[in-house]
């Protein structure tokens, strides 16, 4: 065998197979991987509007408060 063939065989035997295993197991269900319940649509809508509405309103409330302090 040539030097290159022996090197190729040796390199293949040294490489470990790419085995990736997760420590977590998720069932294959809709919404099982989410940290909130998606089955109650109205409650989810209220929570999302409150979450995103607070994030959107915060700069406006802070600027109005700063302007009222300066007057």
mmCIF file of the N, C-alpha and C atoms, coordinates in Angstrom:
data_MODEL
# 
_entry.id   MODEL 
# 
loop_
_atom_site.group_PDB 
_atom_site.id 
_atom_site.type_symbol 
_atom_site.label_atom_id 
_atom_site.label_alt_id 
_atom_site.label_comp_id 
_atom_site.label_asym_id 
_atom_site.label_entity_id 
_atom_site.label_seq_id 
_atom_site.pdbx_PDB_ins_code 
_atom_site.Cartn_x 
_atom_site.Cartn_y 
_atom_site.Cartn_z 
_atom_site.occupancy 
_atom_site.B_iso_or_equiv 
_atom_site.pdbx_formal_charge 
_atom_site.auth_seq_id 
_atom_site.auth_comp_id 
_atom_site.auth_asym_id 
_atom_site.auth_atom_id 
_atom_site.pdbx_PDB_model_num 
ATOM 1   N N  . UNK A 1 1  ? 0.845   -1.186 0.000  1.00 0.00 ? 1  UNK A N  1 
ATOM 2   C CA . UNK A 1 1  ? 0.000   0.000  0.000  1.00 0.00 ? 1  UNK A CA 1 
ATOM 3   C C  . UNK A 1 1  ? 0.883   1.239  0.000  1.00 0.00 ? 1  UNK A C  1 
ATOM 4   N N  . UNK A 1 2  ? 0.351   2.238  -0.614 1.00 0.00 ? 2  UNK A N  1 
ATOM 5   C CA . UNK A 1 2  ? 1.129   3.465  -0.668 1.00 0.00 ? 2  UNK A CA 1 
ATOM 6   C C  . UNK A 1 2  ? 1.004   4.220  0.649  1.00 0.00 ? 2  UNK A C  1 
ATOM 7   N N  . UNK A 1 3  ? 1.834   5.193  0.788  1.00 0.00 ? 3  UNK A N  1 
ATOM 8   C CA . UNK A 1 3  ? 1.855   6.006  1.999  1.00 0.00 ? 3  UNK A CA 1 
ATOM 9   C C  . UNK A 1 3  ? 0.532   6.755  2.157  1.00 0.00 ? 3  UNK A C  1 
ATOM 10  N N  . UNK A 1 4  ? 0.000   7.242  1.041  1.00 0.00 ? 4  UNK A N  1 
ATOM 11  C CA . UNK A 1 4  ? -1.245  8.006  1.104  1.00 0.00 ? 4  UNK A CA 1 
ATOM 12  C C  . UNK A 1 4  ? -2.432  7.117  1.493  1.00 0.00 ? 4  UNK A C  1 
ATOM 13  N N  . UNK A 1 5  ? -2.481  5.900  1.016  1.00 0.00 ? 5  UNK A N  1 
ATOM 14  C CA . UNK A 1 5  ? -3.574  4.993  1.359  1.00 0.00 ? 5  UNK A CA 1 
ATOM 15  C C  . UNK A 1 5  ? -3.530  4.640  2.836  1.00 0.00 ? 5  UNK A C  1 
ATOM 16  N N  . UNK A 1 6  ? -2.328  4.385  3.353  1.00 0.00 ? 6  UNK A N  1 
ATOM 17  C CA . UNK A 1 6  ? -2.223  4.082  4.785  1.00 0.00 ? 6  UNK A CA 1 
ATOM 18  C C  . UNK A 1 6  ? -2.619  5.276  5.630  1.00 0.00 ? 6  UNK A C  1 
ATOM 19  N N  . UNK A 1 7  ? -2.256  6.471  5.193  1.00 0.00 ? 7  UNK A N  1 
ATOM 20  C CA . UNK A 1 7  ? -2.619  7.677  5.943  1.00 0.00 ? 7  UNK A CA 1 
ATOM 21  C C  . UNK A 1 7  ? -4.132  7.892  5.936  1.00 0.00 ? 7  UNK A C  1 
ATOM 22  N N  . UNK A 1 8  ? -4.754  7.600  4.802  1.00 0.00 ? 8  UNK A N  1 
ATOM 23  C CA . UNK A 1 8  ? -6.206  7.762  4.710  1.00 0.00 ? 8  UNK A CA 1 
ATOM 24  C C  . UNK A 1 8  ? -6.926  6.767  5.605  1.00 0.00 ? 8  UNK A C  1 
ATOM 25  N N  . UNK A 1 9  ? -6.461  5.529  5.624  1.00 0.00 ? 9  UNK A N  1 
ATOM 26  C CA . UNK A 1 9  ? -7.081  4.509  6.475  1.00 0.00 ? 9  UNK A CA 1 
ATOM 27  C C  . UNK A 1 9  ? -6.885  4.856  7.941  1.00 0.00 ? 9  UNK A C  1 
ATOM 28  N N  . UNK A 1 10 ? -5.695  5.323  8.285  1.00 0.00 ? 10 UNK A N  1 
ATOM 29  C CA . UNK A 1 10 ? -5.400  5.687  9.665  1.00 0.00 ? 10 UNK A CA 1 
ATOM 30  C C  . UNK A 1 10 ? -6.260  6.873  10.106 1.00 0.00 ? 10 UNK A C  1 
ATOM 31  N N  . UNK A 1 11 ? -6.427  7.864  9.245  1.00 0.00 ? 11 UNK A N  1 
ATOM 32  C CA . UNK A 1 11 ? -7.210  9.043  9.631  1.00 0.00 ? 11 UNK A CA 1 
ATOM 33  C C  . UNK A 1 11 ? -8.690  8.697  9.794  1.00 0.00 ? 11 UNK A C  1 
ATOM 34  N N  . UNK A 1 12 ? -9.199  7.759  8.982  1.00 0.00 ? 12 UNK A N  1 
ATOM 35  C CA . UNK A 1 12 ? -10.595 7.361  9.137  1.00 0.00 ? 12 UNK A CA 1 
ATOM 36  C C  . UNK A 1 12 ? -10.830 6.612  10.431 1.00 0.00 ? 12 UNK A C  1 
ATOM 37  N N  . UNK A 1 13 ? -9.878  5.841  10.859 1.00 0.00 ? 13 UNK A N  1 
ATOM 38  C CA . UNK A 1 13 ? -10.064 5.071  12.080 1.00 0.00 ? 13 UNK A CA 1 
ATOM 39  C C  . UNK A 1 13 ? -9.946  5.938  13.325 1.00 0.00 ? 13 UNK A C  1 
ATOM 40  N N  . UNK A 1 14 ? -9.277  7.092  13.214 1.00 0.00 ? 14 UNK A N  1 
ATOM 41  C CA . UNK A 1 14 ? -9.110  7.966  14.365 1.00 0.00 ? 14 UNK A CA 1 
ATOM 42  C C  . UNK A 1 14 ? -10.290 8.908  14.574 1.00 0.00 ? 14 UNK A C  1 
ATOM 43  N N  . UNK A 1 15 ? -11.028 9.155  13.511 1.00 0.00 ? 15 UNK A N  1 
ATOM 44  C CA . UNK A 1 15 ? -12.143 10.095 13.598 1.00 0.00 ? 15 UNK A CA 1 
ATOM 45  C C  . UNK A 1 15 ? -13.332 9.401  14.253 1.00 0.00 ? 15 UNK A C  1 
ATOM 46  N N  . UNK A 1 16 ? -13.858 10.036 15.299 1.00 0.00 ? 16 UNK A N  1 
ATOM 47  C CA . UNK A 1 16 ? -15.042 9.498  15.968 1.00 0.00 ? 16 UNK A CA 1 
ATOM 48  C C  . UNK A 1 16 ? -16.283 9.858  15.172 1.00 0.00 ? 16 UNK A C  1 
ATOM 49  N N  . UNK A 1 17 ? -17.264 9.012  15.166 1.00 0.00 ? 17 UNK A N  1 
ATOM 50  C CA . UNK A 1 17 ? -18.506 9.379  14.474 1.00 0.00 ? 17 UNK A CA 1 
ATOM 51  C C  . UNK A 1 17 ? -19.166 10.571 15.165 1.00 0.00 ? 17 UNK A C  1 
ATOM 52  N N  . UNK A 1 18 ? -19.793 11.404 14.381 1.00 0.00 ? 18 UNK A N  1 
ATOM 53  C CA . UNK A 1 18 ? -20.420 12.623 14.893 1.00 0.00 ? 18 UNK A CA 1 
ATOM 54  C C  . UNK A 1 18 ? -21.752 12.260 15.535 1.00 0.00 ? 18 UNK A C  1 
ATOM 55  N N  . UNK A 1 19 ? -21.720 12.038 16.830 1.00 0.00 ? 19 UNK A N  1 
ATOM 56  C CA . UNK A 1 19 ? -22.927 11.677 17.562 1.00 0.00 ? 19 UNK A CA 1 
ATOM 57  C C  . UNK A 1 19 ? -23.295 12.856 18.452 1.00 0.00 ? 19 UNK A C  1 
ATOM 58  N N  . UNK A 1 20 ? -24.414 13.464 18.173 1.00 0.00 ? 20 UNK A N  1 
ATOM 59  C CA . UNK A 1 20 ? -24.889 14.565 19.003 1.00 0.00 ? 20 UNK A CA 1 
ATOM 60  C C  . UNK A 1 20 ? -26.177 14.121 19.669 1.00 0.00 ? 20 UNK A C  1 
ATOM 61  N N  . UNK A 1 21 ? -26.148 14.062 20.953 1.00 0.00 ? 21 UNK A N  1 
ATOM 62  C CA . UNK A 1 21 ? -27.333 13.676 21.706 1.00 0.00 ? 21 UNK A CA 1 
ATOM 63  C C  . UNK A 1 21 ? -27.673 14.795 22.676 1.00 0.00 ? 21 UNK A C  1 
ATOM 64  N N  . UNK A 1 22 ? -28.920 15.073 22.769 1.00 0.00 ? 22 UNK A N  1 
ATOM 65  C CA . UNK A 1 22 ? -29.381 16.115 23.662 1.00 0.00 ? 22 UNK A CA 1 
ATOM 66  C C  . UNK A 1 22 ? -29.741 15.509 25.016 1.00 0.00 ? 22 UNK A C  1 
ATOM 67  N N  . UNK A 1 23 ? -29.516 16.292 26.055 1.00 0.00 ? 23 UNK A N  1 
ATOM 68  C CA . UNK A 1 23 ? -29.871 15.835 27.391 1.00 0.00 ? 23 UNK A CA 1 
ATOM 69  C C  . UNK A 1 23 ? -31.372 16.008 27.645 1.00 0.00 ? 23 UNK A C  1 
ATOM 70  N N  . UNK A 1 24 ? -32.056 16.688 26.742 1.00 0.00 ? 24 UNK A N  1 
ATOM 71  C CA . UNK A 1 24 ? -33.470 16.955 26.912 1.00 0.00 ? 24 UNK A CA 1 
ATOM 72  C C  . UNK A 1 24 ? -34.277 16.176 25.887 1.00 0.00 ? 24 UNK A C  1 
ATOM 73  N N  . UNK A 1 25 ? -35.453 15.795 26.281 1.00 0.00 ? 25 UNK A N  1 
ATOM 74  C CA . UNK A 1 25 ? -36.352 15.102 25.353 1.00 0.00 ? 25 UNK A CA 1 
ATOM 75  C C  . UNK A 1 25 ? -37.674 15.848 25.313 1.00 0.00 ? 25 UNK A C  1 
ATOM 76  N N  . UNK A 1 26 ? -38.082 16.254 24.126 1.00 0.00 ? 26 UNK A N  1 
ATOM 77  C CA . UNK A 1 26 ? -39.342 16.943 23.945 1.00 0.00 ? 26 UNK A CA 1 
ATOM 78  C C  . UNK A 1 26 ? -40.272 16.039 23.154 1.00 0.00 ? 26 UNK A C  1 
ATOM 79  N N  . UNK A 1 27 ? -41.497 15.971 23.605 1.00 0.00 ? 27 UNK A N  1 
ATOM 80  C CA . UNK A 1 27 ? -42.484 15.211 22.856 1.00 0.00 ? 27 UNK A CA 1 
ATOM 81  C C  . UNK A 1 27 ? -42.804 15.959 21.564 1.00 0.00 ? 27 UNK A C  1 
ATOM 82  N N  . UNK A 1 28 ? -43.171 15.228 20.550 1.00 0.00 ? 28 UNK A N  1 
ATOM 83  C CA . UNK A 1 28 ? -43.472 15.816 19.261 1.00 0.00 ? 28 UNK A CA 1 
ATOM 84  C C  . UNK A 1 28 ? -44.935 16.246 19.215 1.00 0.00 ? 28 UNK A C  1 
ATOM 85  N N  . UNK A 1 29 ? -45.234 17.318 19.951 1.00 0.00 ? 29 UNK A N  1 
ATOM 86  C CA . UNK A 1 29 ? -46.583 17.856 20.014 1.00 0.00 ? 29 UNK A CA 1 
ATOM 87  C C  . UNK A 1 29 ? -46.529 19.341 19.698 1.00 0.00 ? 29 UNK A C  1 
ATOM 88  N N  . UNK A 1 30 ? -47.624 19.861 19.172 1.00 0.00 ? 30 UNK A N  1 
ATOM 89  C CA . UNK A 1 30 ? -47.681 21.292 18.888 1.00 0.00 ? 30 UNK A CA 1 
ATOM 90  C C  . UNK A 1 30 ? -47.692 22.071 20.187 1.00 0.00 ? 30 UNK A C  1 
ATOM 91  N N  . UNK A 1 31 ? -46.771 23.026 20.319 1.00 0.00 ? 31 UNK A N  1 
ATOM 92  C CA . UNK A 1 31 ? -46.711 23.881 21.495 1.00 0.00 ? 31 UNK A CA 1 
ATOM 93  C C  . UNK A 1 31 ? -46.029 23.273 22.690 1.00 0.00 ? 31 UNK A C  1 
ATOM 94  N N  . UNK A 1 32 ? -45.496 22.070 22.597 1.00 0.00 ? 32 UNK A N  1 
ATOM 95  C CA . UNK A 1 32 ? -44.857 21.431 23.751 1.00 0.00 ? 32 UNK A CA 1 
ATOM 96  C C  . UNK A 1 32 ? -43.503 22.056 24.054 1.00 0.00 ? 32 UNK A C  1 
ATOM 97  N N  . UNK A 1 33 ? -42.883 22.696 23.093 1.00 0.00 ? 33 UNK A N  1 
ATOM 98  C CA . UNK A 1 33 ? -41.563 23.272 23.286 1.00 0.00 ? 33 UNK A CA 1 
ATOM 99  C C  . UNK A 1 33 ? -41.617 24.744 23.705 1.00 0.00 ? 33 UNK A C  1 
ATOM 100 N N  . UNK A 1 34 ? -42.808 25.300 23.828 1.00 0.00 ? 34 UNK A N  1 
ATOM 101 C CA . UNK A 1 34 ? -42.947 26.706 24.188 1.00 0.00 ? 34 UNK A CA 1 
ATOM 102 C C  . UNK A 1 34 ? -43.111 26.856 25.694 1.00 0.00 ? 34 UNK A C  1 
ATOM 103 N N  . UNK A 1 35 ? -42.586 27.946 26.267 1.00 0.00 ? 35 UNK A N  1 
ATOM 104 C CA . UNK A 1 35 ? -42.702 28.134 27.714 1.00 0.00 ? 35 UNK A CA 1 
ATOM 105 C C  . UNK A 1 35 ? -44.042 28.716 28.155 1.00 0.00 ? 35 UNK A C  1 
ATOM 106 N N  . UNK A 1 36 ? -45.010 28.804 27.258 1.00 0.00 ? 36 UNK A N  1 
ATOM 107 C CA . UNK A 1 36 ? -46.329 29.320 27.606 1.00 0.00 ? 36 UNK A CA 1 
ATOM 108 C C  . UNK A 1 36 ? -47.387 28.476 26.908 1.00 0.00 ? 36 UNK A C  1 
ATOM 109 N N  . UNK A 1 37 ? -48.617 28.597 27.391 1.00 0.00 ? 37 UNK A N  1 
ATOM 110 C CA . UNK A 1 37 ? -49.714 27.789 26.875 1.00 0.00 ? 37 UNK A CA 1 
ATOM 111 C C  . UNK A 1 37 ? -50.332 28.478 25.665 1.00 0.00 ? 37 UNK A C  1 
ATOM 112 N N  . UNK A 1 38 ? -50.427 27.783 24.546 1.00 0.00 ? 38 UNK A N  1 
ATOM 113 C CA . UNK A 1 38 ? -51.005 28.358 23.340 1.00 0.00 ? 38 UNK A CA 1 
ATOM 114 C C  . UNK A 1 38 ? -52.421 27.857 23.095 1.00 0.00 ? 38 UNK A C  1 
ATOM 115 N N  . UNK A 1 39 ? -52.942 27.047 23.982 1.00 0.00 ? 39 UNK A N  1 
ATOM 116 C CA . UNK A 1 39 ? -54.291 26.516 23.802 1.00 0.00 ? 39 UNK A CA 1 
ATOM 117 C C  . UNK A 1 39 ? -55.357 27.540 24.191 1.00 0.00 ? 39 UNK A C  1 
ATOM 118 N N  . UNK A 1 40 ? -55.049 28.435 25.123 1.00 0.00 ? 40 UNK A N  1 
ATOM 119 C CA . UNK A 1 40 ? -55.985 29.493 25.525 1.00 0.00 ? 40 UNK A CA 1 
ATOM 120 C C  . UNK A 1 40 ? -55.649 30.744 24.723 1.00 0.00 ? 40 UNK A C  1 
ATOM 121 N N  . UNK A 1 41 ? -56.336 30.913 23.603 1.00 0.00 ? 41 UNK A N  1 
ATOM 122 C CA . UNK A 1 41 ? -55.990 31.967 22.639 1.00 0.00 ? 41 UNK A CA 1 
ATOM 123 C C  . UNK A 1 41 ? -56.226 33.370 23.196 1.00 0.00 ? 41 UNK A C  1 
ATOM 124 N N  . UNK A 1 42 ? -57.330 33.574 23.911 1.00 0.00 ? 42 UNK A N  1 
ATOM 125 C CA . UNK A 1 42 ? -57.625 34.916 24.418 1.00 0.00 ? 42 UNK A CA 1 
ATOM 126 C C  . UNK A 1 42 ? -56.639 35.325 25.498 1.00 0.00 ? 42 UNK A C  1 
ATOM 127 N N  . UNK A 1 43 ? -56.288 34.414 26.391 1.00 0.00 ? 43 UNK A N  1 
ATOM 128 C CA . UNK A 1 43 ? -55.321 34.719 27.440 1.00 0.00 ? 43 UNK A CA 1 
ATOM 129 C C  . UNK A 1 43 ? -53.951 35.004 26.835 1.00 0.00 ? 43 UNK A C  1 
ATOM 130 N N  . UNK A 1 44 ? -53.583 34.252 25.813 1.00 0.00 ? 44 UNK A N  1 
ATOM 131 C CA . UNK A 1 44 ? -52.310 34.484 25.136 1.00 0.00 ? 44 UNK A CA 1 
ATOM 132 C C  . UNK A 1 44 ? -52.301 35.850 24.456 1.00 0.00 ? 44 UNK A C  1 
ATOM 133 N N  . UNK A 1 45 ? -53.396 36.217 23.831 1.00 0.00 ? 45 UNK A N  1 
ATOM 134 C CA . UNK A 1 45 ? -53.488 37.516 23.162 1.00 0.00 ? 45 UNK A CA 1 
ATOM 135 C C  . UNK A 1 45 ? -53.364 38.656 24.166 1.00 0.00 ? 45 UNK A C  1 
ATOM 136 N N  . UNK A 1 46 ? -54.028 38.539 25.310 1.00 0.00 ? 46 UNK A N  1 
ATOM 137 C CA . UNK A 1 46 ? -53.943 39.587 26.339 1.00 0.00 ? 46 UNK A CA 1 
ATOM 138 C C  . UNK A 1 46 ? -52.519 39.705 26.864 1.00 0.00 ? 46 UNK A C  1 
ATOM 139 N N  . UNK A 1 47 ? -51.870 38.588 27.108 1.00 0.00 ? 47 UNK A N  1 
ATOM 140 C CA . UNK A 1 47 ? -50.492 38.615 27.614 1.00 0.00 ? 47 UNK A CA 1 
ATOM 141 C C  . UNK A 1 47 ? -49.533 39.202 26.595 1.00 0.00 ? 47 UNK A C  1 
ATOM 142 N N  . UNK A 1 48 ? -49.718 38.861 25.313 1.00 0.00 ? 48 UNK A N  1 
ATOM 143 C CA . UNK A 1 48 ? -48.824 39.388 24.288 1.00 0.00 ? 48 UNK A CA 1 
ATOM 144 C C  . UNK A 1 48 ? -49.026 40.886 24.087 1.00 0.00 ? 48 UNK A C  1 
ATOM 145 N N  . UNK A 1 49 ? -50.287 41.341 24.102 1.00 0.00 ? 49 UNK A N  1 
ATOM 146 C CA . UNK A 1 49 ? -50.547 42.778 23.961 1.00 0.00 ? 49 UNK A CA 1 
ATOM 147 C C  . UNK A 1 49 ? -49.968 43.534 25.149 1.00 0.00 ? 49 UNK A C  1 
ATOM 148 N N  . UNK A 1 50 ? -50.096 42.992 26.348 1.00 0.00 ? 50 UNK A N  1 
ATOM 149 C CA . UNK A 1 50 ? -49.529 43.649 27.527 1.00 0.00 ? 50 UNK A CA 1 
ATOM 150 C C  . UNK A 1 50 ? -48.004 43.680 27.451 1.00 0.00 ? 50 UNK A C  1 
ATOM 151 N N  . UNK A 1 51 ? -47.387 42.589 27.052 1.00 0.00 ? 51 UNK A N  1 
ATOM 152 C CA . UNK A 1 51 ? -45.926 42.512 26.988 1.00 0.00 ? 51 UNK A CA 1 
ATOM 153 C C  . UNK A 1 51 ? -45.362 43.475 25.953 1.00 0.00 ? 51 UNK A C  1 
ATOM 154 N N  . UNK A 1 52 ? -45.889 43.390 24.712 1.00 0.00 ? 52 UNK A N  1 
ATOM 155 C CA . UNK A 1 52 ? -45.372 44.249 23.654 1.00 0.00 ? 52 UNK A CA 1 
ATOM 156 C C  . UNK A 1 52 ? -45.838 45.694 23.825 1.00 0.00 ? 52 UNK A C  1 
ATOM 157 N N  . UNK A 1 53 ? -47.035 45.898 24.357 1.00 0.00 ? 53 UNK A N  1 
ATOM 158 C CA . UNK A 1 53 ? -47.521 47.257 24.589 1.00 0.00 ? 53 UNK A CA 1 
ATOM 159 C C  . UNK A 1 53 ? -46.696 47.981 25.635 1.00 0.00 ? 53 UNK A C  1 
ATOM 160 N N  . UNK A 1 54 ? -46.317 47.287 26.684 1.00 0.00 ? 54 UNK A N  1 
ATOM 161 C CA . UNK A 1 54 ? -45.469 47.907 27.708 1.00 0.00 ? 54 UNK A CA 1 
ATOM 162 C C  . UNK A 1 54 ? -44.101 48.256 27.138 1.00 0.00 ? 54 UNK A C  1 
ATOM 163 N N  . UNK A 1 55 ? -43.539 47.365 26.343 1.00 0.00 ? 55 UNK A N  1 
ATOM 164 C CA . UNK A 1 55 ? -42.241 47.649 25.733 1.00 0.00 ? 55 UNK A CA 1 
ATOM 165 C C  . UNK A 1 55 ? -42.289 48.811 24.759 1.00 0.00 ? 55 UNK A C  1 
ATOM 166 N N  . UNK A 1 56 ? -43.402 48.960 24.051 1.00 0.00 ? 56 UNK A N  1 
ATOM 167 C CA . UNK A 1 56 ? -43.540 50.062 23.104 1.00 0.00 ? 56 UNK A CA 1 
ATOM 168 C C  . UNK A 1 56 ? -43.820 51.376 23.833 1.00 0.00 ? 56 UNK A C  1 
ATOM 169 N N  . UNK A 1 57 ? -44.605 51.341 24.908 1.00 0.00 ? 57 UNK A N  1 
ATOM 170 C CA . UNK A 1 57 ? -45.005 52.556 25.596 1.00 0.00 ? 57 UNK A CA 1 
ATOM 171 C C  . UNK A 1 57 ? -43.937 53.088 26.547 1.00 0.00 ? 57 UNK A C  1 
ATOM 172 N N  . UNK A 1 58 ? -43.033 52.249 26.982 1.00 0.00 ? 58 UNK A N  1 
ATOM 173 C CA . UNK A 1 58 ? -42.043 52.652 27.988 1.00 0.00 ? 58 UNK A CA 1 
ATOM 174 C C  . UNK A 1 58 ? -41.215 53.878 27.582 1.00 0.00 ? 58 UNK A C  1 
ATOM 175 N N  . UNK A 1 59 ? -40.662 53.980 26.368 1.00 0.00 ? 59 UNK A N  1 
ATOM 176 C CA . UNK A 1 59 ? -39.905 55.193 26.027 1.00 0.00 ? 59 UNK A CA 1 
ATOM 177 C C  . UNK A 1 59 ? -40.755 56.457 26.024 1.00 0.00 ? 59 UNK A C  1 
ATOM 178 N N  . UNK A 1 60 ? -42.018 56.334 25.607 1.00 0.00 ? 60 UNK A N  1 
ATOM 179 C CA . UNK A 1 60 ? -42.885 57.513 25.583 1.00 0.00 ? 60 UNK A CA 1 
ATOM 180 C C  . UNK A 1 60 ? -43.251 57.954 26.997 1.00 0.00 ? 60 UNK A C  1 
ATOM 181 N N  . UNK A 1 61 ? -43.512 57.018 27.859 1.00 0.00 ? 61 UNK A N  1 
ATOM 182 C CA . UNK A 1 61 ? -43.823 57.345 29.251 1.00 0.00 ? 61 UNK A CA 1 
ATOM 183 C C  . UNK A 1 61 ? -42.597 57.944 29.931 1.00 0.00 ? 61 UNK A C  1 
ATOM 184 N N  . UNK A 1 62 ? -41.423 57.396 29.679 1.00 0.00 ? 62 UNK A N  1 
ATOM 185 C CA . UNK A 1 62 ? -40.205 57.926 30.285 1.00 0.00 ? 62 UNK A CA 1 
ATOM 186 C C  . UNK A 1 62 ? -39.904 59.331 29.788 1.00 0.00 ? 62 UNK A C  1 
ATOM 187 N N  . UNK A 1 63 ? -40.097 59.591 28.513 1.00 0.00 ? 63 UNK A N  1 
ATOM 188 C CA . UNK A 1 63 ? -39.829 60.944 28.007 1.00 0.00 ? 63 UNK A CA 1 
ATOM 189 C C  . UNK A 1 63 ? -40.852 61.944 28.536 1.00 0.00 ? 63 UNK A C  1 
ATOM 190 N N  . UNK A 1 64 ? -42.124 61.547 28.656 1.00 0.00 ? 64 UNK A N  1 
ATOM 191 C CA . UNK A 1 64 ? -43.116 62.449 29.219 1.00 0.00 ? 64 UNK A CA 1 
ATOM 192 C C  . UNK A 1 64 ? -42.808 62.740 30.677 1.00 0.00 ? 64 UNK A C  1 
ATOM 193 N N  . UNK A 1 65 ? -42.342 61.753 31.402 1.00 0.00 ? 65 UNK A N  1 
ATOM 194 C CA . UNK A 1 65 ? -41.992 61.957 32.810 1.00 0.00 ? 65 UNK A CA 1 
ATOM 195 C C  . UNK A 1 65 ? -40.796 62.902 32.931 1.00 0.00 ? 65 UNK A C  1 
ATOM 196 N N  . UNK A 1 66 ? -39.788 62.732 32.077 1.00 0.00 ? 66 UNK A N  1 
ATOM 197 C CA . UNK A 1 66 ? -38.615 63.614 32.119 1.00 0.00 ? 66 UNK A CA 1 
ATOM 198 C C  . UNK A 1 66 ? -39.005 65.047 31.743 1.00 0.00 ? 66 UNK A C  1 
ATOM 199 N N  . UNK A 1 67 ? -39.894 65.197 30.753 1.00 0.00 ? 67 UNK A N  1 
ATOM 200 C CA . UNK A 1 67 ? -40.337 66.537 30.381 1.00 0.00 ? 67 UNK A CA 1 
ATOM 201 C C  . UNK A 1 67 ? -41.152 67.189 31.486 1.00 0.00 ? 67 UNK A C  1 
ATOM 202 N N  . UNK A 1 68 ? -41.959 66.409 32.198 1.00 0.00 ? 68 UNK A N  1 
ATOM 203 C CA . UNK A 1 68 ? -42.748 66.986 33.286 1.00 0.00 ? 68 UNK A CA 1 
ATOM 204 C C  . UNK A 1 68 ? -41.870 67.359 34.472 1.00 0.00 ? 68 UNK A C  1 
ATOM 205 N N  . UNK A 1 69 ? -40.760 66.670 34.662 1.00 0.00 ? 69 UNK A N  1 
ATOM 206 C CA . UNK A 1 69 ? -39.833 67.009 35.763 1.00 0.00 ? 69 UNK A CA 1 
ATOM 207 C C  . UNK A 1 69 ? -39.131 68.323 35.468 1.00 0.00 ? 69 UNK A C  1 
ATOM 208 N N  . UNK A 1 70 ? -38.862 68.624 34.216 1.00 0.00 ? 70 UNK A N  1 
ATOM 209 C CA . UNK A 1 70 ? -38.080 69.822 33.882 1.00 0.00 ? 70 UNK A CA 1 
ATOM 210 C C  . UNK A 1 70 ? -38.922 71.090 33.935 1.00 0.00 ? 70 UNK A C  1 
ATOM 211 N N  . UNK A 1 71 ? -40.236 70.971 33.956 1.00 0.00 ? 71 UNK A N  1 
ATOM 212 C CA . UNK A 1 71 ? -41.077 72.186 33.936 1.00 0.00 ? 71 UNK A CA 1 
ATOM 213 C C  . UNK A 1 71 ? -41.256 72.744 35.267 1.00 0.00 ? 71 UNK A C  1 
# 
